[in-house]
Amino acid sequence: YRPCLRFAGTRQTPRLDVGTKRYFTVASEQCRVYKMIEVTEINRYPLTGASAQSLEVAHVVPAGIDLDRALVLFDDSVEGDIKPRISQRELPMLACFGAIATEATTELYIPNYGNFYVDADATGELVTVSEFGDETPCFDLGDDFARRFQRSLNRPDIRLGLKTPEWLAGGVVAPSERTNRPIHIVTRATIREIQRRLPSAQFGADRFRPGVLVDGDIEPFEENEWVGKQLTIAGVAFFVSKLTARCPVPGYDQRRGINRKDVPKAYRELPKNDKNKPVVGVYAYPMLGLGESGDIAIGDIVSLS
């Protein structure tokens, strides 16, 4: 059997490959064997509801992946001081809108209307946008930006907001106290199991809009048992706070903006327990203080404690 074994890894985290499975240990903890789990994909969504921006390396701040969901569309027709966020649930076509963020600007793409840019330090009238119950402070970016979305989506009530720097940095309300947890973590094993149950459907991990996608020696839906545990990637600790809620969004084709209603069908066929398990993915937040940050990258090892 010796030819089937391969030693790899680093001095700090030696790794042993046994056939198709990987195991690694930590040098300071003798005789403890860990499952091999690694990051295979990182995404951020500069515009809430729009397509993902794939990253090789992500800068993580207390509020999550830096610049993730910094821009948000909201419904200005609702009376009152708090405006509801507009998402793919209301407008599946948002999946076809593009956004690429840098430290200075975010480039937005609207089908049939081309590209335009939003400065990272743009300001405007303050407005409060409701996101899953979180009252998020945003700058209304004005009529020019609003008209572009209104025309393309045929919705005269839509406006574009940019979340305030304090909120994006993790201030105002601590990320651990926000209803909308910042990072969605999904395993490829779970995706493969859903694909196995739907052999006639064509879909990938993008249907579940992961922030961090991991793979390795993992069973389908194993991430459901991570709630309440600490997950560490490249020295950055995350607290896994809750399960992903079952929702219709995985039924939306992320390339065409069409509700195919296929993946939720597989969901309905899964037996559920009293905790609504199993589901695809979990939510987590970085265990960082204000002003702290770190980087994670594709290929980084994931450890659980």
Salt bridges, closest charged atoms under 4 A:
ASP17 OD2 - ARG6 NH2 2.59
ASP17 OD1 - ARG15 NE 3.00
ASP17 OD1 - ARG22 NE 3.91
GLU29 OE1 - ARG32 NH1 2.68
GLU38 OE2 - ARG22 NH1 3.07
GLU41 OE1 - ARG188 NH2 3.39
ASP68 OD2 - ARG69 NH1 2.76
ASP75 OD2 - ARG155 NH2 3.79
ASP76 OD1 - LYS83 NZ 3.87
GLU131 OE1 - LYS163 NZ 2.99
ASP140 OD2 - ARG159 NE 2.73
ASP143 OD1 - ARG159 NH2 2.84
ASP144 OD2 - ARG148 NH2 3.44
ASP157 OD1 - ARG155 NE 2.95
GLU193 OE2 - ARG196 NH2 2.69
GLU193 OE2 - ARG197 NE 3.07
ASP206 OD2 - ARG255 NH1 2.98
ASP215 OD1 - ARG192 NH2 3.07
ASP217 OD1 - LYS21 NZ 3.88
GLU222 OE1 - LYS35 NZ 3.25
GLU225 OE2 - LYS277 NZ 3.53
ASP253 OD2 - ARG260 NE 2.89
ASP262 OD1 - ARG207 NH1 2.79
ASP295 OD1 - HIS59 ND1 2.73
